[in-house]
Amino acid sequence: MTAIQLRSEAPGARILGFGEYRPRRRVTNDELVQVMDTSDEWIQSRVGIAERRWAGEDETLVEMATAAGGKALAASGLAPDEIDLVVLASASLREPIPGIGPQVAHRLGIPRPGAFDLNAGCAGFCYSLGLVSDAIRAGSARNAIVIGVERLTDVTDMADRSTAVIFADGAGAAVVGAADEPGIGPVAWGSDGDQHSAIEIAAGSSTMTMAGQTVYRWATTKLTDTLHEAMSRAGVTAADIDVFAPHQANLRIVESMTKRLGFGADTVVARDIVQSGNTSAASIPLALSALLESGEARSGDLALILGYGAGLTFAGQVLRLP
Ligand SMILES: CC(C)(COP(=O)(O)OP(=O)(O)OC[C@H]1O[C@@H](n2cnc3c(N)ncnc32)[C@H](O)[C@@H]1OP(=O)(O)O)[C@@H](O)C(=O)NCCC(=O)NCCS
């Protein structure tokens, strides 16, 4: 009997570069006050958002994903033909067939990669990063791109002030390659499917509803263990973490997690939600790109990330920043 052969494993995988796309149009809280019964004070105190970006008609999922992916590719220094896996994470795809991963890969000039879409809600980027990191380690791909892209304004009911002030649009991407020294820790992931209706687009509807308080309680009580698990799987402790970049769902949730983990002034905490709103699967790469660009985070820093959202799903890992 001929044995099936496996490719040799890489010792680890690491992020080689980030890229991002922020839609042109900034929407301030004062602009929202003109069209719905809300206030800057309510939004800032309940969710911590000062402004967000809303995509224009021409800023499609494909356009935004291609722009972010192209920047990540340029930052990585790799040529398109060195990529052989493209994972596109999104929760706001309006047309299920075909998926847009292959089209985005084609637009990036990547010849015939494995390419698909992944919907794990706001945890999509971390789920995808876990998959591509393991694919690279196992020899199934040399290099990969993960792109989180959302047009949540397409699935938001603008008459529902409790979601309309929160959700926004954008794209963030990371190129991942093999590394002798692992730069992506094992993923800690899971789901609570009994709460599937907490964030949903119900059958027959085209817009999302959210049980805000249920999600808030879940995020602030159930996910601390996952953050600890991600660190323990990577063999690090909170004292080793330079940058904490959880999903930018709500500033109060970011602050609560920061406190529960005991992070002090030495740890840089991502608060991109203030300028970007909640961009679901795009929020973590957008936040990390912004921190690297501003110099608040530096190459070589150890970051802890955690995505969580519709499903309900959650996933987190420790990363070495490129
Ligand atoms: C959505 C969220 C901000 C709502 O805050 P909350 O304190 O739970 O508010 P409630 O839903 O209890 O509503 C309180 C009041 O504020 C009102 N309200 C809701 N949205 C409002 C808005 N944008 N402006 C002004 N008032 C608003 C409600 O109508 C309600 O009024 P009432 O008391 O007269 O009925 C909060 O629950 C939350 O952040 N949840 C987590 C959501 C999240 O992170 N989701 C992303 C996961 S990916």
Ligand as a Chemical Component Dictionary entry (heavy atoms), coordinates in Angstrom:
data_LIG
# 
_chem_comp.id                   LIG 
_chem_comp.type                 NON-POLYMER 
_chem_comp.pdbx_formal_charge   0 
_chem_comp.three_letter_code    LIG 
# 
loop_
_chem_comp_atom.comp_id 
_chem_comp_atom.atom_id 
_chem_comp_atom.alt_atom_id 
_chem_comp_atom.type_symbol 
_chem_comp_atom.charge 
_chem_comp_atom.model_Cartn_x 
_chem_comp_atom.model_Cartn_y 
_chem_comp_atom.model_Cartn_z 
_chem_comp_atom.pdbx_ordinal 
LIG C1  C1  C 0 -26.463 48.657 22.054 1  
LIG C2  C2  C 0 -26.140 49.292 23.384 2  
LIG C3  C3  C 0 -25.224 50.475 23.163 3  
LIG C4  C4  C 0 -27.414 49.811 23.988 4  
LIG O1  O1  O 0 -27.124 50.359 25.237 5  
LIG P1  P1  P 0 -28.008 49.970 26.509 6  
LIG O2  O2  O 0 -27.450 50.724 27.627 7  
LIG O3  O3  O 0 -28.033 48.487 26.604 8  
LIG O4  O4  O 0 -29.356 50.582 26.092 9  
LIG P2  P2  P 0 -30.801 49.905 26.025 10 
LIG O5  O5  O 0 -30.911 49.037 24.804 11 
LIG O6  O6  O 0 -31.136 49.316 27.342 12 
LIG O7  O7  O 0 -31.639 51.188 25.826 13 
LIG C5  C5  C 0 -31.671 52.208 26.799 14 
LIG C6  C6  C 0 -32.436 53.373 26.237 15 
LIG O8  O8  O 0 -31.624 54.022 25.257 16 
LIG C7  C7  C 0 -32.382 54.176 24.082 17 
LIG N1  N1  N 0 -31.490 54.189 22.928 18 
LIG C8  C8  C 0 -31.062 53.149 22.179 19 
LIG N2  N2  N 0 -30.262 53.600 21.208 20 
LIG C9  C9  C 0 -30.174 54.940 21.363 21 
LIG C10 C10 C 0 -29.497 55.941 20.651 22 
LIG N3  N3  N 0 -28.712 55.697 19.600 23 
LIG N4  N4  N 0 -29.620 57.213 21.083 24 
LIG C11 C11 C 0 -30.383 57.517 22.143 25 
LIG N5  N5  N 0 -31.065 56.596 22.850 26 
LIG C12 C12 C 0 -30.964 55.323 22.458 27 
LIG C13 C13 C 0 -33.335 52.999 24.080 28 
LIG O9  O9  O 0 -34.432 53.256 23.235 29 
LIG C14 C14 C 0 -33.720 52.943 25.531 30 
LIG O10 O10 O 0 -34.675 53.924 25.768 31 
LIG P3  P3  P 0 -35.877 53.653 26.819 32 
LIG O11 O11 O 0 -35.185 53.431 28.133 33 
LIG O12 O12 O 0 -36.651 54.912 26.726 34 
LIG O13 O13 O 0 -36.576 52.450 26.304 35 
LIG C15 C15 C 0 -25.482 48.303 24.343 36 
LIG O14 O14 O 0 -26.393 47.337 24.746 37 
LIG C16 C16 C 0 -24.312 47.645 23.768 38 
LIG O15 O15 O 0 -23.323 48.288 23.472 39 
LIG N6  N6  N 0 -24.337 46.308 23.602 40 
LIG C17 C17 C 0 -23.270 45.560 23.021 41 
LIG C18 C18 C 0 -23.462 45.555 21.581 42 
LIG C19 C19 C 0 -22.246 45.154 20.831 43 
LIG O16 O16 O 0 -21.153 45.387 21.228 44 
LIG N7  N7  N 0 -22.463 44.556 19.691 45 
LIG C20 C20 C 0 -21.464 44.204 18.792 46 
LIG C21 C21 C 0 -21.139 42.796 18.905 47 
LIG S1  S1  S 0 -20.254 42.407 17.480 48 
# 
loop_
_chem_comp_bond.comp_id 
_chem_comp_bond.atom_id_1 
_chem_comp_bond.atom_id_2 
_chem_comp_bond.value_order 
_chem_comp_bond.pdbx_ordinal 
LIG C1  C2  SING 1  
LIG C2  C3  SING 2  
LIG C2  C4  SING 3  
LIG C2  C15 SING 4  
LIG C4  O1  SING 5  
LIG O1  P1  SING 6  
LIG P1  O2  DOUB 7  
LIG P1  O3  SING 8  
LIG P1  O4  SING 9  
LIG O4  P2  SING 10 
LIG P2  O5  DOUB 11 
LIG P2  O6  SING 12 
LIG P2  O7  SING 13 
LIG O7  C5  SING 14 
LIG C5  C6  SING 15 
LIG C6  O8  SING 16 
LIG C6  C14 SING 17 
LIG O8  C7  SING 18 
LIG C7  N1  SING 19 
LIG C7  C13 SING 20 
LIG N1  C8  SING 21 
LIG N1  C12 SING 22 
LIG C8  N2  DOUB 23 
LIG N2  C9  SING 24 
LIG C9  C10 SING 25 
LIG C9  C12 DOUB 26 
LIG C10 N3  SING 27 
LIG C10 N4  DOUB 28 
LIG N4  C11 SING 29 
LIG C11 N5  DOUB 30 
LIG N5  C12 SING 31 
LIG C13 O9  SING 32 
LIG C13 C14 SING 33 
LIG C14 O10 SING 34 
LIG O10 P3  SING 35 
LIG P3  O11 DOUB 36 
LIG P3  O12 SING 37 
LIG P3  O13 SING 38 
LIG C15 O14 SING 39 
LIG C15 C16 SING 40 
LIG C16 O15 DOUB 41 
LIG C16 N6  SING 42 
LIG N6  C17 SING 43 
LIG C17 C18 SING 44 
LIG C18 C19 SING 45 
LIG C19 O16 DOUB 46 
LIG C19 N7  SING 47 
LIG N7  C20 SING 48 
LIG C20 C21 SING 49 
LIG C21 S1  SING 50 
# 
